[in-house]
Each structure stands twice: as C-alpha cells, then as structure tokens.
Amino acid sequence: MSGDSEAIIRIRNVHKYFSSTSTKLEVLRNVNLEVKRRSFLTFIGPSGCGKSTLLSIIGGLTRPSAGEVYIENTKVEGPRPDKIAIVFQDPALLPWRTVMGNVEFGLEIRGIPKKERKDIAQKYIDLVGLSRFEDYYPTQLSGGMRQRVAIARALAVDPEILLMDEPFANLDEQSRLLLGLDLVKIWQKTGKTIVFVTHSIQEAALLSTEIALFTRRPGTIKEIVKIDIEHPRSIEDDNVVRVRKYVWDRLREEIS
C-alpha cells in the first residue's frame, strides 16, 4: 500500500493564459506543487490569483496553457471521475430529486444496481449528518444542508481526491464553521485527499494540514505552510491564532 506521504497529485510548471481579441491575461505562472495522499491542502491567496483555475486544471475541466498535472503517474488530459469528485460553491442539486435521489445520481449514471446504490447513498447521507432527510427536496433544505447533500453525492462515487471550490462561501458564519468541522471528521473517516479553495484565513487554519499561499496574479505558489496541530481545532487555540497571523502577514504582502 502507498504511504500517506506519497504525492497523489503532481503539478509541473503550469502556466495559464486567457486570451480575448485584444488582450492576453496571464492567470498562473510556473506553478509547481505536490499534494500528499490523504492530506487536506488549502489554496488561499488574493482575489483573482488563479486558485480556482488551478483547481479546475487539476480536475481536468480546464487545460493548462503550458505544463502538466499528474494524478499518480497518469497525466491529466480531461475529467477523471474514477479518481476525482468536485464540490462547487453552488451545490447544483437536481430540484426534482430528493436528498436520496441526488446522492444516488452519480451511482445511477455508473449503472450501480438500485439496492446497492441506495445502500451506498444512505451511508454517505448518514455520514454528512442528514439522516431522516432522505425524502426532502432541495427547496426544503437550508443552504448548509444542501451543501452537505453535494458533499455526500461527491463521496458516494468513492473518489480518491475531493476538490472543493469555496464550498462554504455562501453560508452564514455559524453554518460555515460547523460544516467545516464536520468536513474534517469526514476527511478523517474516509481518508480522502482534499484540495480546498477558500478566501477565509480562519477556515484554512482550522481545517488544513497544509496551506498553499498564492502570490497576486499571475499566481504562483509563494509558500507551503505546514500545520502540525491536532484536530479538532478551536478558533481560540493559541496555535491556530498564530497560524492565522502568519498567513495574514504573508498574504498582506501580496494584497498591499
């Protein structure tokens, strides 16, 4: 079995440009990064620095202008549903399907038999704390609950890697904090590799095993901050406060 320290994602010399008829915008410049198996890595940096673009490149939804990304030893040429699931800021649930129906959706596409997919979906509905809400529709759920459904749907197809693009950005502070702490428990139980984009320094300090700090655009990796603090973490913990201060001091250099 591969060790936890082995890199599951390798990013090599990635550049990304977006072009229009009159301009060429450089978003990412010479990004090099390794993501360890079973780690919880957070991207944080100034607005517009390319965090979400890099996540999209890892997920195979966007092609780099130059450079390469590898999942294990295979170059990313497009989406990898066998390895990767993505959770976006908008949960994008199917409104005509119940919680159970939404979580089953990816399994149904894969042709998993009805009884088996229901059992799998139930497992992840329970894991995200939505037991007894199986028959509810998205319009009957709070924003935090809808995002829990999106996480359960992503986990149900059993990816090795979970990419999360500001998944809690639309939630109130209390819901965001609680869902973040629950996500850590899910990560610990499932052993997934999580790459998480956020603008919240507090969220990064509370959740991550490592933080990738981005420079201003064109974004590159300024520093990897390793966080050796046991979970669960508290916002009042002195070590968490020190991480927040350090990250803010380093980010302020890019913002000012």
C-alpha positions as CSV (number, residue, x, y, z in Angstrom):
1,M,0.0,0.0,0.0
2,S,1.2,3.5,-0.8
3,G,2.4,5.6,2.1
4,D,0.5,8.7,3.3
5,S,3.5,10.9,2.4
6,E,3.4,9.9,-1.3
7,A,2.2,12.6,-3.6
8,I,-1.0,11.7,-5.3
9,I,-1.1,15.0,-7.4
10,R,1.9,16.5,-9.1
11,I,1.8,19.9,-10.7
12,R,4.7,20.7,-13.0
13,N,5.5,24.1,-14.4
14,V,1.8,25.0,-15.0
15,H,1.0,28.3,-16.8
16,K,-2.4,29.6,-17.8
17,Y,-3.4,32.4,-20.0
18,F,-6.9,33.6,-21.0
19,S,-7.0,35.5,-24.3
20,S,-9.5,37.8,-25.9
21,T,-9.3,39.6,-29.3
22,S,-7.3,42.4,-27.8
23,T,-5.6,41.1,-24.6
24,K,-3.8,38.2,-23.1
25,L,-4.3,37.7,-19.4
26,E,-1.7,35.7,-17.5
27,V,-3.5,34.0,-14.6
28,L,-1.0,31.3,-13.4
29,R,2.8,31.4,-13.8
30,N,5.1,28.4,-13.4
31,V,3.1,26.6,-10.6
32,N,4.9,23.6,-9.1
33,L,3.2,21.7,-6.3
34,E,2.9,18.2,-4.9
35,V,-0.2,17.1,-2.9
36,K,0.3,14.3,-0.5
37,R,-2.1,11.4,-0.3
38,R,-4.7,11.8,2.4
39,S,-3.7,15.4,3.1
40,F,-6.1,18.4,3.4
41,L,-4.5,21.1,1.4
42,T,-6.0,24.6,1.2
43,F,-5.4,27.2,-1.5
44,I,-5.5,30.7,-0.3
45,G,-4.4,34.0,-1.9
46,P,-5.5,37.4,-3.2
47,S,-8.7,37.5,-5.3
48,G,-8.1,36.7,-8.9
49,C,-4.8,34.9,-8.3
50,G,-5.8,31.7,-10.1
51,K,-6.7,29.4,-7.2
52,S,-10.0,28.2,-8.7
53,T,-8.4,28.0,-12.2
54,L,-5.7,25.7,-10.8
55,L,-8.3,23.5,-9.1
56,S,-10.1,23.3,-12.4
57,I,-6.9,22.3,-14.1
58,I,-6.3,19.5,-11.5
59,G,-9.9,18.3,-12.1
60,G,-9.4,18.2,-15.9
61,L,-12.1,20.8,-16.6
62,T,-9.5,23.4,-17.9
63,R,-6.4,22.7,-19.8
64,P,-3.1,24.5,-18.8
65,S,-1.5,26.8,-21.4
66,A,1.8,25.1,-20.6
67,G,2.9,22.5,-18.0
68,E,1.4,19.2,-16.8
69,V,-0.6,17.8,-14.0
70,Y,-0.4,14.1,-13.0
71,I,-2.7,12.1,-10.8
72,E,-0.4,9.4,-9.5
73,N,1.5,8.6,-12.7
74,T,-1.1,9.5,-15.2
75,K,-1.2,12.9,-17.0
76,V,-4.5,14.8,-16.6
77,E,-6.0,15.2,-20.1
78,G,-9.6,15.6,-19.1
79,P,-12.0,14.8,-16.2
80,R,-11.2,11.8,-14.1
81,P,-14.4,10.7,-12.5
82,D,-12.7,7.4,-11.5
83,K,-10.4,9.4,-9.2
84,I,-11.8,12.9,-8.7
85,A,-15.0,14.4,-7.5
86,I,-15.6,18.2,-7.3
87,V,-17.8,20.2,-4.9
88,F,-18.5,23.8,-6.1
89,Q,-19.8,26.9,-4.3
90,D,-23.2,26.2,-5.8
91,P,-24.4,22.7,-4.8
92,A,-26.2,22.4,-8.2
93,L,-28.7,19.8,-6.8
94,L,-31.4,18.5,-9.1
95,P,-34.6,20.1,-7.7
96,W,-36.9,17.3,-8.8
97,R,-34.9,14.7,-6.9
98,T,-34.9,14.1,-3.2
99,V,-31.8,14.1,-1.0
100,M,-31.6,10.3,-1.6
101,G,-32.1,10.8,-5.4
102,N,-29.4,13.4,-5.6
103,V,-26.9,11.4,-3.7
104,E,-27.7,8.3,-5.8
105,F,-27.3,10.3,-9.1
106,G,-23.6,9.5,-9.9
107,L,-24.1,5.9,-8.9
108,E,-27.1,5.6,-11.2
109,I,-25.1,7.0,-14.1
110,R,-22.5,4.3,-13.4
111,G,-25.1,1.6,-13.6
112,I,-24.9,0.6,-10.0
113,P,-28.0,-1.6,-9.2
114,K,-30.8,0.1,-7.3
115,K,-30.5,-1.7,-4.0
116,E,-26.7,-1.3,-3.9
117,R,-26.8,2.4,-4.8
118,K,-29.4,3.1,-2.2
119,D,-27.3,1.4,0.5
120,I,-24.2,3.4,-0.6
121,A,-26.2,6.7,-0.7
122,Q,-27.6,6.0,2.8
123,K,-24.1,5.5,4.2
124,Y,-23.0,8.9,3.0
125,I,-26.2,10.7,3.9
126,D,-25.7,9.4,7.4
127,L,-22.0,10.5,7.3
128,V,-22.8,14.1,6.5
129,G,-25.5,14.3,9.2
130,L,-28.7,14.2,7.1
131,S,-30.3,11.0,8.4
132,R,-34.1,11.4,8.3
133,F,-33.9,14.0,5.5
134,E,-33.7,11.4,2.7
135,D,-37.1,12.2,1.3
136,Y,-36.7,16.0,1.4
137,Y,-36.3,18.1,-1.7
138,P,-33.6,20.8,-2.1
139,T,-36.1,23.6,-1.7
140,Q,-36.9,22.3,1.7
141,L,-33.3,22.4,3.0
142,S,-31.1,25.2,4.3
143,G,-28.0,26.3,2.4
144,G,-25.8,24.3,4.7
145,M,-27.9,21.2,4.3
146,R,-27.8,21.5,0.5
147,Q,-24.1,21.7,0.6
148,R,-24.0,18.6,2.8
149,V,-26.0,16.8,0.1
150,A,-23.4,17.9,-2.5
151,I,-20.6,16.5,-0.4
152,A,-22.4,13.2,0.1
153,R,-23.1,13.0,-3.6
154,A,-19.4,13.5,-4.3
155,L,-18.3,11.0,-1.7
156,A,-20.8,8.3,-2.9
157,V,-18.8,7.6,-6.1
158,D,-15.8,6.9,-3.8
159,P,-13.2,9.2,-5.4
160,E,-9.6,9.3,-4.0
161,I,-9.5,13.0,-4.4
162,L,-12.1,15.6,-3.4
163,L,-11.7,19.1,-5.0
164,M,-13.7,21.8,-3.2
165,D,-14.0,25.3,-4.7
166,E,-15.1,27.7,-1.9
167,P,-17.9,25.2,-0.9
168,F,-19.0,27.2,2.2
169,A,-18.7,30.8,0.7
170,N,-22.5,31.3,0.6
171,L,-23.2,30.2,4.2
172,D,-23.5,32.2,7.3
173,E,-20.5,32.2,9.7
174,Q,-22.0,29.7,12.2
175,S,-23.0,27.2,9.4
176,R,-19.7,27.6,7.8
177,L,-17.8,26.9,11.0
178,L,-19.9,23.8,11.8
179,L,-19.8,22.4,8.3
180,G,-16.0,22.9,8.2
181,L,-15.5,21.0,11.4
182,D,-17.8,18.2,10.2
183,L,-15.8,18.1,6.9
184,V,-12.7,17.4,8.9
185,K,-14.4,14.5,10.6
186,I,-15.5,13.2,7.2
187,W,-12.0,13.5,5.9
188,Q,-10.6,11.6,8.9
189,K,-13.1,8.8,8.5
190,T,-12.8,8.4,4.7
191,G,-9.0,9.0,4.2
192,K,-9.7,11.1,1.1
193,T,-7.2,13.7,-0.3
194,I,-8.9,17.1,-0.2
195,V,-7.8,20.2,-2.1
196,F,-9.9,23.1,-0.8
197,V,-10.1,26.7,-2.1
198,T,-11.1,29.5,0.3
199,H,-10.7,33.2,1.0
200,S,-11.1,32.6,4.7
201,I,-7.8,32.6,6.6
202,Q,-9.6,31.2,9.7
203,E,-11.1,28.4,7.7
204,A,-7.7,27.5,6.3
205,A,-6.1,27.5,9.7
206,L,-8.9,25.3,11.2
207,L,-9.1,22.7,8.5
208,S,-5.8,22.2,6.7
209,T,-2.8,20.0,7.1
210,E,-1.1,22.3,4.6
211,I,-1.8,25.8,3.2
212,A,-0.6,26.8,-0.3
213,L,-0.2,30.6,-0.3
214,F,-0.5,32.2,-3.7
215,T,1.0,35.4,-4.9
216,R,-1.0,38.1,-6.6
217,R,-1.9,37.5,-10.3
218,P,-0.2,35.9,-12.2
219,G,-0.5,33.4,-9.3
220,T,2.2,31.1,-8.3
221,I,2.9,29.3,-5.1
222,K,4.6,31.7,-2.7
223,E,4.9,29.3,0.2
224,I,3.6,26.0,1.7
225,V,2.6,26.4,5.3
226,K,2.6,23.0,7.2
227,I,0.2,22.9,10.1
228,D,1.0,20.3,12.8
229,I,-2.0,20.9,15.0
230,E,-4.2,18.1,16.1
231,H,-7.9,18.0,15.1
232,P,-10.4,19.1,16.2
233,R,-9.2,22.7,16.4
234,S,-10.7,25.7,18.0
235,I,-10.6,29.3,16.8
236,E,-9.4,30.3,20.3
237,D,-6.5,27.9,20.3
238,D,-3.2,29.8,20.5
239,N,-1.6,27.7,17.8
240,V,-4.5,28.3,15.4
241,V,-4.3,32.1,16.2
242,R,-0.5,32.0,15.4
243,V,-1.2,30.3,12.0
244,R,-3.8,32.8,11.1
245,K,-1.5,35.7,12.0
246,Y,1.4,34.2,10.0
247,V,-0.8,33.6,6.9
248,W,-2.3,37.1,7.1
249,D,1.1,38.7,7.4
250,R,2.3,36.8,4.3
251,L,-0.8,37.5,2.3
252,R,-0.8,41.2,3.2
253,E,2.5,41.5,1.3
254,E,0.6,40.4,-1.9
255,I,-2.5,42.4,-1.3
256,S,-0.9,45.8,-0.3
